[in-house]
């Protein structure tokens, strides 16, 4: 089966999981391209800014997980019924990002001390 969308990330949940959730919730097929660790050094060279996740769509490629998620949410009409609900959606996405960052900082702190 061929799909219009290709999501490139590692074989992990991480920064791509909320993108996968959007595809699933919207019922949209996509190619879930999982890069094996041993192929990452070569694959990295072709990724925007040398990072993943990356979305390929209609011959175009873009990175940044939250930008991809916001784009897909808008495209699949998942951003709320009005501007206020869209704002609430953005606030939730940003809050999740803050929580992930806090968790990472706590993890680093606990392993240093």
Gaussian input, Z-matrix of N, CA and C with variables (Angstrom, degrees):
# hf/3-21g

backbone

0 1
 N
 C     1     B1
 C     2     B2     1     A1
 N     3     B3     2     A2     1     D1
 C     4     B4     3     A3     2     D2
 C     5     B5     4     A4     3     D3
 N     6     B6     5     A5     4     D4
 C     7     B7     6     A6     5     D5
 C     8     B8     7     A7     6     D6
 N     9     B9     8     A8     7     D7
 C    10    B10     9     A9     8     D8
 C    11    B11    10    A10     9     D9
 N    12    B12    11    A11    10    D10
 C    13    B13    12    A12    11    D11
 C    14    B14    13    A13    12    D12
 N    15    B15    14    A14    13    D13
 C    16    B16    15    A15    14    D14
 C    17    B17    16    A16    15    D15
 N    18    B18    17    A17    16    D16
 C    19    B19    18    A18    17    D17
 C    20    B20    19    A19    18    D18
 N    21    B21    20    A20    19    D19
 C    22    B22    21    A21    20    D20
 C    23    B23    22    A22    21    D21
 N    24    B24    23    A23    22    D22
 C    25    B25    24    A24    23    D23
 C    26    B26    25    A25    24    D24
 N    27    B27    26    A26    25    D25
 C    28    B28    27    A27    26    D26
 C    29    B29    28    A28    27    D27
 N    30    B30    29    A29    28    D28
 C    31    B31    30    A30    29    D29
 C    32    B32    31    A31    30    D30
 N    33    B33    32    A32    31    D31
 C    34    B34    33    A33    32    D32
 C    35    B35    34    A34    33    D33
 N    36    B36    35    A35    34    D34
 C    37    B37    36    A36    35    D35
 C    38    B38    37    A37    36    D36
 N    39    B39    38    A38    37    D37
 C    40    B40    39    A39    38    D38
 C    41    B41    40    A40    39    D39
 N    42    B42    41    A41    40    D40
 C    43    B43    42    A42    41    D41
 C    44    B44    43    A43    42    D42
 N    45    B45    44    A44    43    D43
 C    46    B46    45    A45    44    D44
 C    47    B47    46    A46    45    D45
 N    48    B48    47    A47    46    D46
 C    49    B49    48    A48    47    D47
 C    50    B50    49    A49    48    D48
 N    51    B51    50    A50    49    D49
 C    52    B52    51    A51    50    D50
 C    53    B53    52    A52    51    D51
 N    54    B54    53    A53    52    D52
 C    55    B55    54    A54    53    D53
 C    56    B56    55    A55    54    D54
 N    57    B57    56    A56    55    D55
 C    58    B58    57    A57    56    D56
 C    59    B59    58    A58    57    D57
 N    60    B60    59    A59    58    D58
 C    61    B61    60    A60    59    D59
 C    62    B62    61    A61    60    D60
 N    63    B63    62    A62    61    D61
 C    64    B64    63    A63    62    D62
 C    65    B65    64    A64    63    D63
 N    66    B66    65    A65    64    D64
 C    67    B67    66    A66    65    D65
 C    68    B68    67    A67    66    D66
 N    69    B69    68    A68    67    D67
 C    70    B70    69    A69    68    D68
 C    71    B71    70    A70    69    D69
 N    72    B72    71    A71    70    D70
 C    73    B73    72    A72    71    D71
 C    74    B74    73    A73    72    D72
 N    75    B75    74    A74    73    D73
 C    76    B76    75    A75    74    D74
 C    77    B77    76    A76    75    D75
 N    78    B78    77    A77    76    D76
 C    79    B79    78    A78    77    D77
 C    80    B80    79    A79    78    D78
 N    81    B81    80    A80    79    D79
 C    82    B82    81    A81    80    D80
 C    83    B83    82    A82    81    D81
 N    84    B84    83    A83    82    D82
 C    85    B85    84    A84    83    D83
 C    86    B86    85    A85    84    D84
 N    87    B87    86    A86    85    D85
 C    88    B88    87    A87    86    D86
 C    89    B89    88    A88    87    D87
 N    90    B90    89    A89    88    D88
 C    91    B91    90    A90    89    D89
 C    92    B92    91    A91    90    D90
 N    93    B93    92    A92    91    D91
 C    94    B94    93    A93    92    D92
 C    95    B95    94    A94    93    D93
 N    96    B96    95    A95    94    D94
 C    97    B97    96    A96    95    D95
 C    98    B98    97    A97    96    D96
 N    99    B99    98    A98    97    D97
 C   100   B100    99    A99    98    D98
 C   101   B101   100   A100    99    D99
 N   102   B102   101   A101   100   D100
 C   103   B103   102   A102   101   D101
 C   104   B104   103   A103   102   D102
 N   105   B105   104   A104   103   D103
 C   106   B106   105   A105   104   D104
 C   107   B107   106   A106   105   D105
 N   108   B108   107   A107   106   D106
 C   109   B109   108   A108   107   D107
 C   110   B110   109   A109   108   D108
 N   111   B111   110   A110   109   D109
 C   112   B112   111   A111   110   D110
 C   113   B113   112   A112   111   D111
 N   114   B114   113   A113   112   D112
 C   115   B115   114   A114   113   D113
 C   116   B116   115   A115   114   D114
 N   117   B117   116   A116   115   D115
 C   118   B118   117   A117   116   D116
 C   119   B119   118   A118   117   D117
 N   120   B120   119   A119   118   D118
 C   121   B121   120   A120   119   D119
 C   122   B122   121   A121   120   D120
 N   123   B123   122   A122   121   D121
 C   124   B124   123   A123   122   D122
 C   125   B125   124   A124   123   D123
 N   126   B126   125   A125   124   D124
 C   127   B127   126   A126   125   D125
 C   128   B128   127   A127   126   D126
 N   129   B129   128   A128   127   D127
 C   130   B130   129   A129   128   D128
 C   131   B131   130   A130   129   D129
 N   132   B132   131   A131   130   D130
 C   133   B133   132   A132   131   D131
 C   134   B134   133   A133   132   D132
 N   135   B135   134   A134   133   D133
 C   136   B136   135   A135   134   D134
 C   137   B137   136   A136   135   D135
 N   138   B138   137   A137   136   D136
 C   139   B139   138   A138   137   D137
 C   140   B140   139   A139   138   D138
 N   141   B141   140   A140   139   D139
 C   142   B142   141   A141   140   D140
 C   143   B143   142   A142   141   D141
 N   144   B144   143   A143   142   D142
 C   145   B145   144   A144   143   D143
 C   146   B146   145   A145   144   D144
 N   147   B147   146   A146   145   D145
 C   148   B148   147   A147   146   D146
 C   149   B149   148   A148   147   D147
 N   150   B150   149   A149   148   D148
 C   151   B151   150   A150   149   D149
 C   152   B152   151   A151   150   D150
 N   153   B153   152   A152   151   D151
 C   154   B154   153   A153   152   D152
 C   155   B155   154   A154   153   D153
 N   156   B156   155   A155   154   D154
 C   157   B157   156   A156   155   D155
 C   158   B158   157   A157   156   D156
 N   159   B159   158   A158   157   D157
 C   160   B160   159   A159   158   D158
 C   161   B161   160   A160   159   D159
 N   162   B162   161   A161   160   D160
 C   163   B163   162   A162   161   D161
 C   164   B164   163   A163   162   D162
 N   165   B165   164   A164   163   D163
 C   166   B166   165   A165   164   D164
 C   167   B167   166   A166   165   D165
 N   168   B168   167   A167   166   D166
 C   169   B169   168   A168   167   D167
 C   170   B170   169   A169   168   D168
 N   171   B171   170   A170   169   D169
 C   172   B172   171   A171   170   D170
 C   173   B173   172   A172   171   D171
 N   174   B174   173   A173   172   D172
 C   175   B175   174   A174   173   D173
 C   176   B176   175   A175   174   D174
 N   177   B177   176   A176   175   D175
 C   178   B178   177   A177   176   D176
 C   179   B179   178   A178   177   D177
 N   180   B180   179   A179   178   D178
 C   181   B181   180   A180   179   D179
 C   182   B182   181   A181   180   D180
 N   183   B183   182   A182   181   D181
 C   184   B184   183   A183   182   D182
 C   185   B185   184   A184   183   D183
 N   186   B186   185   A185   184   D184
 C   187   B187   186   A186   185   D185
 C   188   B188   187   A187   186   D186
 N   189   B189   188   A188   187   D187
 C   190   B190   189   A189   188   D188
 C   191   B191   190   A190   189   D189
 N   192   B192   191   A191   190   D190
 C   193   B193   192   A192   191   D191
 C   194   B194   193   A193   192   D192
 N   195   B195   194   A194   193   D193
 C   196   B196   195   A195   194   D194
 C   197   B197   196   A196   195   D195
 N   198   B198   197   A197   196   D196
 C   199   B199   198   A198   197   D197
 C   200   B200   199   A199   198   D198
 N   201   B201   200   A200   199   D199
 C   202   B202   201   A201   200   D200
 C   203   B203   202   A202   201   D201
 N   204   B204   203   A203   202   D202
 C   205   B205   204   A204   203   D203
 C   206   B206   205   A205   204   D204
 N   207   B207   206   A206   205   D205
 C   208   B208   207   A207   206   D206
 C   209   B209   208   A208   207   D207
 N   210   B210   209   A209   208   D208
 C   211   B211   210   A210   209   D209
 C   212   B212   211   A211   210   D210
 N   213   B213   212   A212   211   D211
 C   214   B214   213   A213   212   D212
 C   215   B215   214   A214   213   D213
 N   216   B216   215   A215   214   D214
 C   217   B217   216   A216   215   D215
 C   218   B218   217   A217   216   D216
 N   219   B219   218   A218   217   D217
 C   220   B220   219   A219   218   D218
 C   221   B221   220   A220   219   D219
 N   222   B222   221   A221   220   D220
 C   223   B223   222   A222   221   D221
 C   224   B224   223   A223   222   D222
 N   225   B225   224   A224   223   D223
 C   226   B226   225   A225   224   D224
 C   227   B227   226   A226   225   D225
 N   228   B228   227   A227   226   D226
 C   229   B229   228   A228   227   D227
 C   230   B230   229   A229   228   D228
 N   231   B231   230   A230   229   D229
 C   232   B232   231   A231   230   D230
 C   233   B233   232   A232   231   D231
 N   234   B234   233   A233   232   D232
 C   235   B235   234   A234   233   D233
 C   236   B236   235   A235   234   D234
 N   237   B237   236   A236   235   D235
 C   238   B238   237   A237   236   D236
 C   239   B239   238   A238   237   D237
 N   240   B240   239   A239   238   D238
 C   241   B241   240   A240   239   D239
 C   242   B242   241   A241   240   D240
 N   243   B243   242   A242   241   D241
 C   244   B244   243   A243   242   D242
 C   245   B245   244   A244   243   D243
 N   246   B246   245   A245   244   D244
 C   247   B247   246   A246   245   D245
 C   248   B248   247   A247   246   D246
 N   249   B249   248   A248   247   D247
 C   250   B250   249   A249   248   D248
 C   251   B251   250   A250   249   D249
 N   252   B252   251   A251   250   D250
 C   253   B253   252   A252   251   D251
 C   254   B254   253   A253   252   D252
 N   255   B255   254   A254   253   D253
 C   256   B256   255   A255   254   D254
 C   257   B257   256   A256   255   D255
 N   258   B258   257   A257   256   D256
 C   259   B259   258   A258   257   D257
 C   260   B260   259   A259   258   D258
 N   261   B261   260   A260   259   D259
 C   262   B262   261   A261   260   D260
 C   263   B263   262   A262   261   D261
 N   264   B264   263   A263   262   D262
 C   265   B265   264   A264   263   D263
 C   266   B266   265   A265   264   D264
 N   267   B267   266   A266   265   D265
 C   268   B268   267   A267   266   D266
 C   269   B269   268   A268   267   D267
 N   270   B270   269   A269   268   D268
 C   271   B271   270   A270   269   D269
 C   272   B272   271   A271   270   D270
 N   273   B273   272   A272   271   D271
 C   274   B274   273   A273   272   D272
 C   275   B275   274   A274   273   D273
 N   276   B276   275   A275   274   D274
 C   277   B277   276   A276   275   D275
 C   278   B278   277   A277   276   D276
 N   279   B279   278   A278   277   D277
 C   280   B280   279   A279   278   D278
 C   281   B281   280   A280   279   D279
 N   282   B282   281   A281   280   D280
 C   283   B283   282   A282   281   D281
 C   284   B284   283   A283   282   D282
 N   285   B285   284   A284   283   D283
 C   286   B286   285   A285   284   D284
 C   287   B287   286   A286   285   D285
 N   288   B288   287   A287   286   D286
 C   289   B289   288   A288   287   D287
 C   290   B290   289   A289   288   D288
 N   291   B291   290   A290   289   D289
 C   292   B292   291   A291   290   D290
 C   293   B293   292   A292   291   D291
 N   294   B294   293   A293   292   D292
 C   295   B295   294   A294   293   D293
 C   296   B296   295   A295   294   D294
 N   297   B297   296   A296   295   D295
 C   298   B298   297   A297   296   D296
 C   299   B299   298   A298   297   D297
 N   300   B300   299   A299   298   D298
 C   301   B301   300   A300   299   D299
 C   302   B302   301   A301   300   D300
 N   303   B303   302   A302   301   D301
 C   304   B304   303   A303   302   D302
 C   305   B305   304   A304   303   D303
 N   306   B306   305   A305   304   D304
 C   307   B307   306   A306   305   D305
 C   308   B308   307   A307   306   D306
 N   309   B309   308   A308   307   D307
 C   310   B310   309   A309   308   D308
 C   311   B311   310   A310   309   D309
 N   312   B312   311   A311   310   D310
 C   313   B313   312   A312   311   D311
 C   314   B314   313   A313   312   D312
 N   315   B315   314   A314   313   D313
 C   316   B316   315   A315   314   D314
 C   317   B317   316   A316   315   D315
 N   318   B318   317   A317   316   D316
 C   319   B319   318   A318   317   D317
 C   320   B320   319   A319   318   D318
 N   321   B321   320   A320   319   D319
 C   322   B322   321   A321   320   D320
 C   323   B323   322   A322   321   D321
 N   324   B324   323   A323   322   D322
 C   325   B325   324   A324   323   D323
 C   326   B326   325   A325   324   D324
 N   327   B327   326   A326   325   D325
 C   328   B328   327   A327   326   D326
 C   329   B329   328   A328   327   D327
 N   330   B330   329   A329   328   D328
 C   331   B331   330   A330   329   D329
 C   332   B332   331   A331   330   D330
 N   333   B333   332   A332   331   D331
 C   334   B334   333   A333   332   D332
 C   335   B335   334   A334   333   D333
 N   336   B336   335   A335   334   D334
 C   337   B337   336   A336   335   D335
 C   338   B338   337   A337   336   D336

   B1=1.4540
   B2=1.5330
   B3=1.2910
   B4=1.4583
   B5=1.5245
   B6=1.2976
   B7=1.4613
   B8=1.5278
   B9=1.3200
   B10=1.4649
   B11=1.5239
   B12=1.3286
   B13=1.4627
   B14=1.5277
   B15=1.3258
   B16=1.4654
   B17=1.5221
   B18=1.3260
   B19=1.4617
   B20=1.5167
   B21=1.3197
   B22=1.4647
   B23=1.5247
   B24=1.3260
   B25=1.4609
   B26=1.5279
   B27=1.3024
   B28=1.4550
   B29=1.5278
   B30=1.3068
   B31=1.4585
   B32=1.5333
   B33=1.3279
   B34=1.4594
   B35=1.5222
   B36=1.3236
   B37=1.4652
   B38=1.5197
   B39=1.2891
   B40=1.4597
   B41=1.5130
   B42=1.3215
   B43=1.4620
   B44=1.5260
   B45=1.3142
   B46=1.4688
   B47=1.5249
   B48=1.3110
   B49=1.4641
   B50=1.5203
   B51=1.3312
   B52=1.4692
   B53=1.5332
   B54=1.3236
   B55=1.4649
   B56=1.5267
   B57=1.3254
   B58=1.4704
   B59=1.5324
   B60=1.3328
   B61=1.4730
   B62=1.5289
   B63=1.3196
   B64=1.4715
   B65=1.5199
   B66=1.3273
   B67=1.4647
   B68=1.5342
   B69=1.3232
   B70=1.4671
   B71=1.5257
   B72=1.3124
   B73=1.4648
   B74=1.5280
   B75=1.3348
   B76=1.4620
   B77=1.5296
   B78=1.3307
   B79=1.4583
   B80=1.5223
   B81=1.3302
   B82=1.4631
   B83=1.5276
   B84=1.3362
   B85=1.4570
   B86=1.5198
   B87=1.3174
   B88=1.4604
   B89=1.5162
   B90=1.3131
   B91=1.4564
   B92=1.5174
   B93=1.3182
   B94=1.4615
   B95=1.5278
   B96=1.3208
   B97=1.4641
   B98=1.5344
   B99=1.3199
   B100=1.4691
   B101=1.5261
   B102=1.3081
   B103=1.4693
   B104=1.5268
   B105=1.3317
   B106=1.4709
   B107=1.5326
   B108=1.3143
   B109=1.4662
   B110=1.5260
   B111=1.3208
   B112=1.4642
   B113=1.5360
   B114=1.3274
   B115=1.4646
   B116=1.5303
   B117=1.3365
   B118=1.4598
   B119=1.5301
   B120=1.3398
   B121=1.4709
   B122=1.5304
   B123=1.3243
   B124=1.4660
   B125=1.5262
   B126=1.3316
   B127=1.4712
   B128=1.5185
   B129=1.3280
   B130=1.4656
   B131=1.5286
   B132=1.3118
   B133=1.4631
   B134=1.5360
   B135=1.3242
   B136=1.4589
   B137=1.5319
   B138=1.3176
   B139=1.4590
   B140=1.5295
   B141=1.3373
   B142=1.4737
   B143=1.5302
   B144=1.3026
   B145=1.4705
   B146=1.5251
   B147=1.3359
   B148=1.4619
   B149=1.5145
   B150=1.3416
   B151=1.4625
   B152=1.5297
   B153=1.3143
   B154=1.4622
   B155=1.5265
   B156=1.3113
   B157=1.4479
   B158=1.5226
   B159=1.3362
   B160=1.4554
   B161=1.5254
   B162=1.3075
   B163=1.4581
   B164=1.5187
   B165=1.3286
   B166=1.4570
   B167=1.5190
   B168=1.3425
   B169=1.4588
   B170=1.5209
   B171=1.3131
   B172=1.4625
   B173=1.5297
   B174=1.3260
   B175=1.4572
   B176=1.5111
   B177=1.3126
   B178=1.4682
   B179=1.5237
   B180=1.3220
   B181=1.4570
   B182=1.5203
   B183=1.3227
   B184=1.4676
   B185=1.5271
   B186=1.3283
   B187=1.4602
   B188=1.5149
   B189=1.3204
   B190=1.4666
   B191=1.5304
   B192=1.3084
   B193=1.4633
   B194=1.5272
   B195=1.3203
   B196=1.4609
   B197=1.5264
   B198=1.3259
   B199=1.4639
   B200=1.5296
   B201=1.3262
   B202=1.4620
   B203=1.5267
   B204=1.3351
   B205=1.4642
   B206=1.5267
   B207=1.3181
   B208=1.4733
   B209=1.5322
   B210=1.3049
   B211=1.4666
   B212=1.5343
   B213=1.3341
   B214=1.4654
   B215=1.5249
   B216=1.3227
   B217=1.4669
   B218=1.5307
   B219=1.3158
   B220=1.4735
   B221=1.5237
   B222=1.3138
   B223=1.4589
   B224=1.5303
   B225=1.3290
   B226=1.4628
   B227=1.5287
   B228=1.3360
   B229=1.4628
   B230=1.5361
   B231=1.3242
   B232=1.4698
   B233=1.5284
   B234=1.3268
   B235=1.4645
   B236=1.5206
   B237=1.3059
   B238=1.4630
   B239=1.5193
   B240=1.3237
   B241=1.4663
   B242=1.5180
   B243=1.3450
   B244=1.4615
   B245=1.5235
   B246=1.3269
   B247=1.4699
   B248=1.5241
   B249=1.3283
   B250=1.4661
   B251=1.5284
   B252=1.3372
   B253=1.4597
   B254=1.5271
   B255=1.3301
   B256=1.4610
   B257=1.5319
   B258=1.3232
   B259=1.4653
   B260=1.5291
   B261=1.3275
   B262=1.4687
   B263=1.5330
   B264=1.3274
   B265=1.4706
   B266=1.5298
   B267=1.3345
   B268=1.4616
   B269=1.5226
   B270=1.3323
   B271=1.4680
   B272=1.5313
   B273=1.3232
   B274=1.4643
   B275=1.5251
   B276=1.3124
   B277=1.4643
   B278=1.5278
   B279=1.3221
   B280=1.4670
   B281=1.5299
   B282=1.3244
   B283=1.4652
   B284=1.5186
   B285=1.3266
   B286=1.4678
   B287=1.5249
   B288=1.3180
   B289=1.4689
   B290=1.5264
   B291=1.3293
   B292=1.4666
   B293=1.5282
   B294=1.3282
   B295=1.4650
   B296=1.5257
   B297=1.3251
   B298=1.4656
   B299=1.5203
   B300=1.3383
   B301=1.4613
   B302=1.5287
   B303=1.3249
   B304=1.4671
   B305=1.5186
   B306=1.3309
   B307=1.4639
   B308=1.5220
   B309=1.3237
   B310=1.4665
   B311=1.5241
   B312=1.3233
   B313=1.4620
   B314=1.5260
   B315=1.3318
   B316=1.4624
   B317=1.5276
   B318=1.3218
   B319=1.4580
   B320=1.5307
   B321=1.3189
   B322=1.4771
   B323=1.5275
   B324=1.3244
   B325=1.4642
   B326=1.5339
   B327=1.3259
   B328=1.4642
   B329=1.5245
   B330=1.3165
   B331=1.4485
   B332=1.5195
   B333=1.3115
   B334=1.4610
   B335=1.5281
   B336=1.3281
   B337=1.4748
   B338=1.4676
   A1=109.07
   A2=115.47
   A3=120.39
   A4=109.84
   A5=115.80
   A6=121.28
   A7=109.25
   A8=115.55
   A9=120.28
   A10=111.70
   A11=116.56
   A12=121.76
   A13=110.18
   A14=114.48
   A15=120.94
   A16=107.01
   A17=115.72
   A18=122.13
   A19=108.19
   A20=116.22
   A21=121.56
   A22=108.66
   A23=114.97
   A24=121.26
   A25=107.77
   A26=116.34
   A27=121.85
   A28=110.02
   A29=116.65
   A30=121.31
   A31=108.61
   A32=113.60
   A33=121.42
   A34=108.39
   A35=116.45
   A36=119.80
   A37=109.40
   A38=118.07
   A39=124.00
   A40=115.88
   A41=115.22
   A42=122.43
   A43=114.14
   A44=117.87
   A45=119.82
   A46=112.56
   A47=117.87
   A48=118.74
   A49=113.14
   A50=118.12
   A51=117.80
   A52=110.94
   A53=117.51
   A54=120.97
   A55=109.37
   A56=116.45
   A57=120.61
   A58=110.80
   A59=116.50
   A60=120.35
   A61=110.93
   A62=117.06
   A63=120.67
   A64=110.33
   A65=117.09
   A66=119.73
   A67=110.56
   A68=116.57
   A69=120.49
   A70=111.29
   A71=116.88
   A72=121.10
   A73=111.27
   A74=115.73
   A75=120.13
   A76=112.19
   A77=116.90
   A78=120.76
   A79=112.84
   A80=115.97
   A81=121.63
   A82=109.23
   A83=115.47
   A84=120.63
   A85=110.33
   A86=115.69
   A87=121.71
   A88=108.17
   A89=115.74
   A90=120.53
   A91=108.29
   A92=115.51
   A93=121.63
   A94=107.66
   A95=116.18
   A96=122.63
   A97=109.09
   A98=115.48
   A99=121.06
   A100=109.33
   A101=115.33
   A102=121.79
   A103=109.43
   A104=117.51
   A105=120.02
   A106=110.79
   A107=116.20
   A108=121.18
   A109=112.42
   A110=116.68
   A111=119.63
   A112=112.56
   A113=117.88
   A114=120.79
   A115=112.65
   A116=117.10
   A117=119.93
   A118=113.73
   A119=121.00
   A120=119.00
   A121=113.13
   A122=117.43
   A123=120.04
   A124=111.40
   A125=117.09
   A126=121.75
   A127=111.06
   A128=115.99
   A129=121.64
   A130=112.19
   A131=116.70
   A132=121.65
   A133=112.64
   A134=116.90
   A135=120.22
   A136=113.56
   A137=117.15
   A138=120.96
   A139=110.76
   A140=117.77
   A141=119.66
   A142=110.29
   A143=116.13
   A144=123.42
   A145=112.65
   A146=117.66
   A147=121.38
   A148=113.65
   A149=116.49
   A150=120.44
   A151=110.89
   A152=115.79
   A153=123.40
   A154=107.67
   A155=120.26
   A156=128.02
   A157=112.74
   A158=113.00
   A159=122.26
   A160=107.93
   A161=115.37
   A162=121.82
   A163=108.53
   A164=116.51
   A165=122.28
   A166=107.54
   A167=115.47
   A168=120.90
   A169=108.80
   A170=116.45
   A171=123.11
   A172=112.66
   A173=115.97
   A174=120.78
   A175=114.83
   A176=116.67
   A177=120.42
   A178=109.60
   A179=115.40
   A180=122.00
   A181=109.30
   A182=115.74
   A183=120.24
   A184=109.25
   A185=115.33
   A186=121.97
   A187=111.09
   A188=115.47
   A189=125.66
   A190=111.49
   A191=115.27
   A192=122.20
   A193=113.77
   A194=118.62
   A195=119.19
   A196=111.91
   A197=117.77
   A198=120.66
   A199=109.81
   A200=116.68
   A201=121.17
   A202=109.92
   A203=116.50
   A204=120.75
   A205=111.08
   A206=117.41
   A207=120.14
   A208=111.14
   A209=116.84
   A210=121.03
   A211=110.46
   A212=115.93
   A213=119.56
   A214=111.69
   A215=116.85
   A216=119.68
   A217=110.48
   A218=116.67
   A219=119.50
   A220=110.80
   A221=116.17
   A222=121.64
   A223=111.55
   A224=117.36
   A225=122.14
   A226=112.53
   A227=116.20
   A228=122.69
   A229=112.60
   A230=115.18
   A231=121.36
   A232=112.21
   A233=117.44
   A234=119.78
   A235=113.86
   A236=117.46
   A237=119.69
   A238=112.38
   A239=114.77
   A240=121.11
   A241=113.44
   A242=116.60
   A243=119.67
   A244=108.99
   A245=116.03
   A246=119.99
   A247=112.23
   A248=117.40
   A249=119.91
   A250=110.63
   A251=116.91
   A252=119.43
   A253=111.01
   A254=117.70
   A255=120.88
   A256=110.46
   A257=115.69
   A258=120.64
   A259=110.63
   A260=117.00
   A261=120.12
   A262=111.41
   A263=116.58
   A264=120.25
   A265=110.32
   A266=116.61
   A267=120.56
   A268=111.61
   A269=116.87
   A270=120.82
   A271=110.60
   A272=117.05
   A273=120.03
   A274=111.38
   A275=117.30
   A276=121.03
   A277=109.98
   A278=116.67
   A279=120.05
   A280=111.51
   A281=116.94
   A282=120.75
   A283=110.69
   A284=116.89
   A285=119.78
   A286=111.26
   A287=116.85
   A288=120.23
   A289=110.86
   A290=116.41
   A291=120.50
   A292=110.93
   A293=116.41
   A294=120.37
   A295=111.08
   A296=116.82
   A297=120.09
   A298=110.71
   A299=115.69
   A300=119.38
   A301=110.46
   A302=117.74
   A303=121.04
   A304=110.96
   A305=116.18
   A306=120.54
   A307=110.39
   A308=116.94
   A309=120.78
   A310=111.32
   A311=116.29
   A312=120.17
   A313=110.63
   A314=117.48
   A315=121.14
   A316=109.76
   A317=116.84
   A318=121.57
   A319=110.50
   A320=116.21
   A321=121.04
   A322=109.99
   A323=117.17
   A324=122.19
   A325=110.23
   A326=116.70
   A327=120.64
   A328=112.59
   A329=117.41
   A330=119.90
   A331=113.79
   A332=116.72
   A333=120.64
   A334=109.79
   A335=115.71
   A336=119.19
   A337=111.43
   D1=135.64
   D2=178.01
   D3=-105.91
   D4=146.84
   D5=-177.53
   D6=-129.21
   D7=155.77
   D8=176.41
   D9=-74.75
   D10=-23.90
   D11=-174.54
   D12=-109.39
   D13=140.72
   D14=174.42
   D15=-132.52
   D16=121.71
   D17=176.92
   D18=-106.11
   D19=124.57
   D20=-178.30
   D21=-110.78
   D22=124.23
   D23=178.04
   D24=-160.96
   D25=179.84
   D26=176.53
   D27=-77.04
   D28=171.98
   D29=175.64
   D30=-81.96
   D31=67.44
   D32=-177.61
   D33=-157.17
   D34=167.31
   D35=177.80
   D36=-78.06
   D37=-71.58
   D38=173.84
   D39=41.85
   D40=-135.10
   D41=-173.06
   D42=-73.90
   D43=-8.26
   D44=-179.02
   D45=-101.08
   D46=-9.91
   D47=-170.72
   D48=-64.70
   D49=-39.99
   D50=179.81
   D51=-67.55
   D52=-26.44
   D53=174.94
   D54=-68.69
   D55=-43.91
   D56=177.00
   D57=-61.01
   D58=-39.50
   D59=177.66
   D60=-60.79
   D61=-41.15
   D62=179.84
   D63=-62.84
   D64=-46.47
   D65=177.27
   D66=-58.52
   D67=-45.76
   D68=-178.67
   D69=-63.17
   D70=-47.71
   D71=-178.50
   D72=-62.25
   D73=-39.31
   D74=-179.39
   D75=-79.08
   D76=-10.67
   D77=-179.34
   D78=69.30
   D79=32.44
   D80=-177.16
   D81=-104.36
   D82=127.87
   D83=176.65
   D84=-72.15
   D85=145.32
   D86=176.98
   D87=-153.48
   D88=158.13
   D89=174.45
   D90=-88.86
   D91=119.49
   D92=-179.02
   D93=-96.48
   D94=88.94
   D95=-175.90
   D96=-86.71
   D97=110.87
   D98=-177.50
   D99=-104.21
   D100=117.26
   D101=-175.41
   D102=-84.38
   D103=120.41
   D104=176.02
   D105=-67.60
   D106=148.46
   D107=-178.99
   D108=-52.06
   D109=-41.73
   D110=-176.11
   D111=-68.93
   D112=-20.17
   D113=178.97
   D114=-96.78
   D115=-6.37
   D116=-176.26
   D117=-60.63
   D118=-45.39
   D119=-177.92
   D120=-54.79
   D121=-39.26
   D122=178.96
   D123=-76.88
   D124=-41.38
   D125=-179.45
   D126=-64.22
   D127=-36.68
   D128=-177.32
   D129=-54.76
   D130=-34.73
   D131=-177.81
   D132=-60.96
   D133=-28.05
   D134=-176.86
   D135=-99.79
   D136=1.37
   D137=-178.98
   D138=-91.35
   D139=142.44
   D140=176.41
   D141=-57.05
   D142=126.28
   D143=-178.82
   D144=60.50
   D145=14.07
   D146=179.44
   D147=66.35
   D148=29.07
   D149=-175.62
   D150=-132.79
   D151=159.69
   D152=171.33
   D153=-129.57
   D154=159.11
   D155=11.08
   D156=-77.07
   D157=157.70
   D158=177.76
   D159=-133.78
   D160=139.66
   D161=174.70
   D162=-109.71
   D163=129.62
   D164=171.91
   D165=-109.87
   D166=130.91
   D167=-178.32
   D168=-154.72
   D169=127.34
   D170=178.44
   D171=51.22
   D172=43.41
   D173=177.34
   D174=77.64
   D175=3.96
   D176=179.66
   D177=-112.69
   D178=153.97
   D179=-177.38
   D180=-130.66
   D181=136.71
   D182=178.27
   D183=-145.92
   D184=148.29
   D185=177.14
   D186=-109.35
   D187=-169.43
   D188=178.68
   D189=79.08
   D190=105.39
   D191=-171.32
   D192=-58.11
   D193=-45.27
   D194=-177.88
   D195=-71.01
   D196=-34.19
   D197=175.75
   D198=-64.18
   D199=-42.28
   D200=177.65
   D201=-62.75
   D202=-46.26
   D203=-179.12
   D204=-61.51
   D205=-43.97
   D206=179.31
   D207=-64.08
   D208=-41.47
   D209=178.57
   D210=-60.14
   D211=-49.65
   D212=-178.83
   D213=-65.59
   D214=-39.55
   D215=178.51
   D216=-60.77
   D217=-41.45
   D218=176.87
   D219=-66.28
   D220=-45.41
   D221=-177.67
   D222=-61.00
   D223=-37.03
   D224=-177.13
   D225=-98.05
   D226=13.94
   D227=175.93
   D228=59.09
   D229=47.93
   D230=-179.67
   D231=-115.61
   D232=22.92
   D233=-175.37
   D234=-105.07
   D235=13.06
   D236=178.23
   D237=102.25
   D238=169.35
   D239=-176.36
   D240=-85.89
   D241=-17.04
   D242=-178.64
   D243=-152.49
   D244=-178.33
   D245=-176.96
   D246=-63.45
   D247=-34.79
   D248=-179.74
   D249=-65.63
   D250=-45.50
   D251=178.18
   D252=-65.03
   D253=-34.12
   D254=174.94
   D255=-63.02
   D256=-40.80
   D257=176.11
   D258=-61.65
   D259=-43.28
   D260=178.83
   D261=-62.77
   D262=-38.73
   D263=176.52
   D264=-61.79
   D265=-46.76
   D266=178.00
   D267=-60.85
   D268=-40.44
   D269=179.06
   D270=-62.19
   D271=-39.92
   D272=178.74
   D273=-65.96
   D274=-42.92
   D275=178.59
   D276=-61.64
   D277=-45.13
   D278=-179.70
   D279=-66.80
   D280=-35.95
   D281=177.24
   D282=-64.47
   D283=-42.38
   D284=176.95
   D285=-62.13
   D286=-38.99
   D287=176.82
   D288=-63.18
   D289=-42.73
   D290=177.99
   D291=-61.62
   D292=-42.18
   D293=-179.97
   D294=-64.38
   D295=-41.69
   D296=177.90
   D297=-61.95
   D298=-42.30
   D299=-179.87
   D300=-65.51
   D301=-42.23
   D302=178.10
   D303=-62.35
   D304=-41.22
   D305=178.74
   D306=-62.32
   D307=-42.25
   D308=178.90
   D309=-64.00
   D310=-42.70
   D311=-179.97
   D312=-65.81
   D313=-39.23
   D314=177.98
   D315=-64.64
   D316=-43.53
   D317=178.42
   D318=-57.88
   D319=-46.94
   D320=179.46
   D321=-62.59
   D322=-46.08
   D323=-179.31
   D324=-58.87
   D325=-46.94
   D326=-177.37
   D327=-65.92
   D328=-28.37
   D329=-179.92
   D330=-90.06
   D331=-10.79
   D332=176.18
   D333=-88.81
   D334=-39.56
   D335=-173.90
   D336=-104.61

